[in-house]
Amino acid sequence: PALRLVLQPGRVQDRPLYTMAPPIASHPRFKLGRVLMAGSGGGPEEAIDVFCALLEEAVERASRAVGNEGEGPPGDGLDAALAEYEYGNALFRAVVRREEDDGGENADSKKPAADPSVEDGGHGGGKK
């Protein structure tokens, strides 16, 4: 018999569609970090600390799981990957927010250094 899939929004073969989310996605601190990222009660600056702590814990757990404590990459840690993504996202958003709060890019830092020969009327700065 052929396998028949009936695809409807949120349903497969008249059963609810369940997706497998990594365990860290249901962790209260992970949810807190997401709320902070959304701007409710904080912002990306506050979320950085939350995701950093979760990332450290997830990498440590993944390292222990593969018997690789402190010796190189942690292996296949989906929790660590998700925590690392959110940590990087929080860092990026914090930088963007800081630039927006500063009025965009700092105009003075983008100006080229002054040429001394132009500032003194083209005499090259030396005495004649």
Secondary structure, DSSP 8 states (H G I E B T S, - for coil): ------EETTEETTEE------GGGG-HHHHHHHHHHTTSSS-HHHHHHHHHHHHHHHHHHHHHHTT-TTSS---S-HHHHHHHHHHHHHHHHHHHHHHHHTTSS-HHHHS----HHHHTTSSTT---
